Amino acid sequence: MTAFSDRATSSNTANLAHSLDWIDAQLPAARAELLRLSSLNSGSFNVAGVNACADRMAELFAPLGGSAERIELAPFRATDDRGEWRKRPLGRALRIRKRPDAPLRVFLCGHLDTVFAAEHPFQIARVVDEDTLNGPGVADLKGGLLVMQLALSALERSPNRERIGWEVLMNPDEEIGSQGSAPLLNEAAKRNHFGLIFEPAYADGGLASSRKGSGNFDLVVRGRAAHAGRNPQEGRNAIALASAIAVQLHAMNQPDAGLTINVGYLHGGGALNIVPDLCVLKFNVRTETHDDEQRLLDVVNAMLRTANAHEGHALELRGGFTRPPKPVSEGTARLQSLLRASGQQLGIELSFRPTGGCCDGNNLHAAGLPNVDNLGVIGGEIHSDREWMRVSSIAERAKLSALLLLRLAAGESQWS
Ligand SMILES: [Zn+2]
């Protein structure tokens, strides 16, 4: 029995306690499921793996009812080493909707993909100890998919469920920036009241409050090839110019002011007796405000104008800010306080703090949807082969989201 049920007095609270105990009882099955899901590779570009993961999730959600759809996404576009656009296919998104006309509509989201490609050595989940699993995506985000499924299952078992409609989106491309699923996130933001995203909580159980914005840029620098010994003066060295720009970009870092720039990729050249005519440079920018975005674009564009004025060079900038900063809006603050209250009922003191990371919560905020985005399992060292998660947090966090929904459904708390 949960601590909460000790205080149960009315039939409503008894119902709530019953739902929460039901979640606890599902933990062993959820743990076994997570071990299987983690060992099923779903690197962002492993289309078959991502689709297989969606198939399994569709099976797990089937008992909840709702209408499920598989949605094809536009291919992922990126600049290749020749400076050309390269398109790569993505797996399908899985969307499930139930009671779309209910008075209160909630959007729940989690990604199917992981950062571990099919060729990556980290493929199999393992049990570290009674309460800890290590495996690809155990925290980010497959554990969260199970939290979401359990929370909604608890709602569907409640007599008050009719008051809440829900829309679930499992997208295949969050780890590569949600380029393809961005339109689905925007659609969802327009027809729901708030969003719950199941990214992992911090290792201490805390959640993110504000998030920085992020932009990815590709710079294609072209020059002119020439023989390095016979006529180097006729060449225009693309690597030298790209490197000068890389140094300037790096110098623009202002971590204290919340602006960071990471030159993460530089590729060009080949034979050492040829002046290289092509260099591809890629960088990521993190910002705290929309003004920072504009300020940075102004500086970068001025830099490019100067570089483009060099005879024999041509530069092309691609990409942009795809995830605007996510400050804590009024709606998000309200959602945080409802979650805090649910946490207290479960004996969990929830804390919120800012992060430089970003996720689909940024997209939802930009589209006007209040949301909290670390409602998945407790874990850490994500994006590395040391990724771990707390098994018990599957039930703990499912109860947290379930209690939020059940209290709203019972009219014990109000959205607005
Ligand atoms: Zn994630």
Residues whose N, C-alpha, C, O or C-beta is under 5 A from the ligand:
A	BS01	ZN	D140 L141 E199
